[in-house]
């Protein structure tokens, strides 16, 4: 079974959220990266871009396919993971740490309640 940290929240579209105050760190789940295979390129938004929950904000390209990445929560991008430009494989090796995608200043922290907890996410991919 994929690594699914219990302190995170998850979207059915396979993104995870770590909320720290009103800043959300967002990435793709271990399950998603394992389904994609070796990640070779990541397309991320520019800092300052407003994200709306459910909308596409980037893509992850692997040797198998290109997958859209969806915003699990609304807010403004305050940081993108620049390391992924040179080391997109960080998504494969450390999806919940060094392989994060973006950090977002959350516009409505109540949206977190719409996300799945680890048990519900695990059930959704079983």
C-alpha positions in Angstrom: 0.0 0.0 0.0 1.2 3.5 -0.8 2.7 5.7 1.9 -0.2 7.9 3.1 0.8 10.2 6.1 -2.2 10.6 8.5 -1.5 14.3 9.3 -2.2 15.3 5.7 -5.4 15.9 3.9 -6.1 14.5 0.4 -8.0 15.3 -2.7 -9.7 12.5 -4.7 -7.6 13.7 -7.6 -4.4 12.5 -5.7 -3.1 15.8 -4.4 -2.1 16.2 -0.7 -2.3 19.3 1.5 -0.2 20.1 4.7 -1.8 23.1 6.3 0.3 25.4 8.5 -1.8 28.3 9.7 -3.1 29.8 6.4 -0.3 28.4 4.3 -0.9 25.1 2.4 1.9 23.0 1.0 0.6 20.9 -1.9 2.0 18.0 -3.8 0.9 14.7 -5.4 0.5 11.6 -3.4 2.8 8.6 -3.2 0.1 6.6 -4.9 -0.1 9.1 -7.8 3.7 9.2 -8.3 3.9 5.4 -8.3 1.1 5.2 -10.9 2.8 7.8 -13.1 6.2 6.2 -13.0 9.4 8.2 -13.4 8.6 11.9 -13.4 10.6 13.8 -16.1 9.1 17.3 -16.1 6.8 19.4 -14.0 4.8 22.5 -15.1 4.0 24.7 -12.2 2.2 28.1 -11.9 4.1 31.3 -11.3 4.1 32.9 -7.8 1.1 35.3 -7.4 -1.3 33.1 -9.4 -4.7 32.7 -7.8 -5.8 29.0 -7.5 -9.4 27.9 -7.3 -10.2 24.6 -5.7 -10.8 22.0 -8.3 -9.1 23.9 -11.2 -5.9 22.7 -12.9 -2.8 24.5 -11.9 0.0 22.5 -13.5 1.0 19.2 -14.9 3.4 16.3 -14.1 5.0 14.5 -17.1 6.3 11.0 -16.7 7.8 8.5 -19.0 4.2 7.0 -19.3 1.9 10.0 -19.5 1.1 13.7 -18.7 -1.3 14.3 -15.8 -2.9 17.5 -14.8 -2.5 18.7 -11.2 -5.6 20.1 -9.5 -5.8 22.7 -6.7 -7.2 20.9 -3.7 -7.8 24.3 -2.0 -8.2 27.9 -3.1 -5.5 30.6 -2.6 -2.6 32.5 -4.0 0.7 30.7 -4.9 3.4 32.1 -2.7 6.2 29.7 -3.6 6.9 27.0 -6.2 9.4 24.2 -5.7 12.2 25.5 -7.9 14.2 22.3 -7.3 11.8 20.4 -9.4 13.1 22.2 -12.5 16.4 20.3 -12.3 15.3 17.4 -10.2 11.7 16.4 -11.1 12.5 12.9 -9.8 12.2 14.4 -6.2 8.4 13.8 -6.7 9.2 10.0 -7.0 11.7 9.8 -4.2 10.1 12.2 -1.6 6.6 13.1 -2.6 5.6 14.5 0.8 8.9 16.4 1.4 11.4 17.7 -1.1 9.0 16.7 -3.9 6.2 19.2 -3.0 4.8 21.3 -5.8 3.7 24.7 -4.4 2.9 26.6 -1.3 -0.3 28.6 -1.3 -1.7 31.3 1.0 -5.1 29.9 1.6 -8.1 32.1 1.0 -10.6 29.9 2.8 -9.3 27.4 5.3 -12.8 26.0 5.7 -12.2 24.3 2.3 -9.9 21.8 4.1 -13.1 20.2 5.5 -13.9 19.1 1.9 -10.7 17.1 1.6 -10.3 13.4 2.6 -8.4 12.2 5.6 -5.8 9.5 5.1 -8.2 6.6 5.8 -10.8 7.9 3.3 -8.1 8.5 0.7 -6.7 5.0 1.2 -10.2 3.6 0.8 -10.7 5.6 -2.4 -7.6 4.0 -4.0 -8.0 0.5 -2.7 
